[in-house]
Amino acid sequence: MSHDKELRPVMGVQEEVNHPPHYTDGKIEVIDFLEDKNLPFHLANVVKYVCRAGKKGDTSRELVDLRKAQWYLNRYIQWKEKK
């Protein structure tokens, strides 16, 4: 996906908006993977939270991100079971 229409920097926060470091530590950005796989909202959030767990500067929040991923996965499973 092209990033040619990125948001303009506002008071030095461009990297936090366009390419946050907690999503760019691998060879591709998480958003590019999610878009390529065309994942449903719930599953995309699972991947997002797992990928950023422990990488936002405060490693004590790692479990919070993992619990968020778990919450979205559980919610998706419950939704699928109702169908």
C-alpha positions, 0 to 999 in steps of 0.5 A: 500500500502506498503511503503517499498521502500521509498526514502532515507532521503536527508538532513533531508527532509524525512518526506516532501517526504515520509509522508508529515504532510499535508497529514498524519493528519488523520488515512490514508494518502491521497495517500493511499485513492487515490490509493485505489479508483483508481481516475482519475487524475483530481479527485485525485487532487481535493481530494488532494488539499481539504485534504491539504487546510490550513495544509501546515503551512501557513493557508493564502494559504488555499483558494489557495488550495481550488481554485486549487481543484475547478479548477481541478473539473471544468476542469474534468466536462468540459472534461466529458461534451465534451465526 
